[in-house]
Amino acid sequence: MQWAYKHIFNCHIITAVRNSIEYPHRQSLYYLKDIKRCFATTKDEPTDYVRNQSLPTTQIIHDPIGAQTGMTPDDWMKRWENKSKIIRWQLIDVHTFLKKYVPSSTTHKRVLVPLTGKTIDVIWLVERGFEVIGVECSTLAVRELFDEYIGEKKYTVESRSPTCSIYSAYENRLMVFVCDIFADELNPSLIGGHVSFVWDRAALTALHPMDHARYIRKLRQLSERNAQYLLSVYWHPESPDQGPPFAISTERISELFPHDKVLQLDDIDAKSERWADTTFEQLRERCYQIET
Ligand SMILES: C[S@@+](CC[C@H](N)C(=O)[O-])C[C@H]1O[C@@H](n2cnc3c(N)ncnc32)[C@H](O)[C@@H]1O
């Protein structure tokens, strides 16, 4: 019996270490903390901790909302591996709303592009004089972005912590943080100060409604008090928990930004071939400007 406990325990440690290497920007700290606790509490006899607690496995959940919604970064990483599902978001050109409504880079020097994916928008923003901060959980997406649009050897990769690495180019005028947008370590000091402009294209709308409030809190934490947000979101007539993309109505925007000045700038038909196999009867892409 004692051997069985030890064997199971060792397997969990091996799994935890392997996971912390394979998924460096997700949960590793939690695996490592658990390993430490196991070592601290386990001698020859199986302890109460080993008997009663869930040991570290790939199923360890540190994100209660993600666990309920099934929309964790791990799910998105799988989407990136299985490109067919992600490809409809991916544009080959700079987004029309961004080109039309971008503010001047002299008034808004630093821009945050949350849930960056591999959008070419970040390159366009750098070329227009902005300092760009991206945040994306998929290393695959970020590596493709840098390899395809910037080129090998023209960028650097720094591992900041077991759960965060930073891809930089253009003399650090483009920095993409590969981590969970909800990670505590993602704070103004990590990204080198507050931003004054946020370009959210298909970010809020990609997150489950249960994640919206904490996402807005994170935007506020990372941006200056009078920052400007430009949001490109989808709307469809399905229920709000049908997605992604999750439908964002004008009422929802007002609920999420009750004390800010909200302006709807655009509203276009987005039902095209790329969304043809979805059940959405209508799909609109809308642009909102938020003055915080
Ligand atoms: C719908 S895509 C939009 C990508 C990009 N903004 C664009 O316009 O092409 C959403 C992206 O968010 C990333 N993502 C989802 N949840 C995340 C999280 N919690 N933290 C960081 N990135 C996340 C996904 O990997 C995916 O690349």
Ligand as a Chemical Component Dictionary entry (heavy atoms), coordinates in Angstrom:
data_LIG
# 
_chem_comp.id                   LIG 
_chem_comp.type                 NON-POLYMER 
_chem_comp.pdbx_formal_charge   0 
_chem_comp.three_letter_code    LIG 
# 
loop_
_chem_comp_atom.comp_id 
_chem_comp_atom.atom_id 
_chem_comp_atom.alt_atom_id 
_chem_comp_atom.type_symbol 
_chem_comp_atom.charge 
_chem_comp_atom.model_Cartn_x 
_chem_comp_atom.model_Cartn_y 
_chem_comp_atom.model_Cartn_z 
_chem_comp_atom.pdbx_ordinal 
LIG C1  C1  C 0  -10.331 35.464 -31.549 1  
LIG S1  S1  S 1  -8.635  35.456 -31.405 2  
LIG C2  C2  C 0  -8.271  37.139 -31.832 3  
LIG C3  C3  C 0  -6.832  37.336 -32.169 4  
LIG C4  C4  C 0  -6.456  38.755 -32.647 5  
LIG N1  N1  N 0  -6.882  39.793 -31.737 6  
LIG C5  C5  C 0  -6.914  39.035 -34.039 7  
LIG O1  O1  O 0  -7.605  40.026 -34.246 8  
LIG O2  O2  O -1 -6.561  38.283 -34.939 9  
LIG C6  C6  C 0  -8.456  35.430 -29.636 10 
LIG C7  C7  C 0  -7.040  35.191 -29.171 11 
LIG O3  O3  O 0  -6.984  35.270 -27.757 12 
LIG C8  C8  C 0  -6.090  34.307 -27.239 13 
LIG N2  N2  N 0  -6.516  34.078 -25.844 14 
LIG C9  C9  C 0  -7.669  33.517 -25.417 15 
LIG N3  N3  N 0  -7.750  33.517 -24.080 16 
LIG C10 C10 C 0  -6.613  34.112 -23.627 17 
LIG C11 C11 C 0  -6.121  34.425 -22.329 18 
LIG N4  N4  N 0  -6.813  34.131 -21.225 19 
LIG N5  N5  N 0  -4.933  35.047 -22.223 20 
LIG C12 C12 C 0  -4.226  35.381 -23.342 21 
LIG N6  N6  N 0  -4.641  35.103 -24.600 22 
LIG C13 C13 C 0  -5.826  34.479 -24.749 23 
LIG C14 C14 C 0  -6.261  33.124 -28.179 24 
LIG O4  O4  O 0  -5.166  32.257 -28.196 25 
LIG C15 C15 C 0  -6.464  33.824 -29.526 26 
LIG O5  O5  O 0  -5.258  34.006 -30.199 27 
# 
loop_
_chem_comp_bond.comp_id 
_chem_comp_bond.atom_id_1 
_chem_comp_bond.atom_id_2 
_chem_comp_bond.value_order 
_chem_comp_bond.pdbx_ordinal 
LIG C1  S1  SING 1  
LIG S1  C2  SING 2  
LIG S1  C6  SING 3  
LIG C2  C3  SING 4  
LIG C3  C4  SING 5  
LIG C4  N1  SING 6  
LIG C4  C5  SING 7  
LIG C5  O1  DOUB 8  
LIG C5  O2  SING 9  
LIG C6  C7  SING 10 
LIG C7  O3  SING 11 
LIG C7  C15 SING 12 
LIG O3  C8  SING 13 
LIG C8  N2  SING 14 
LIG C8  C14 SING 15 
LIG N2  C9  SING 16 
LIG N2  C13 SING 17 
LIG C9  N3  DOUB 18 
LIG N3  C10 SING 19 
LIG C10 C11 SING 20 
LIG C10 C13 DOUB 21 
LIG C11 N4  SING 22 
LIG C11 N5  DOUB 23 
LIG N5  C12 SING 24 
LIG C12 N6  DOUB 25 
LIG N6  C13 SING 26 
LIG C14 O4  SING 27 
LIG C14 C15 SING 28 
LIG C15 O5  SING 29 
# 
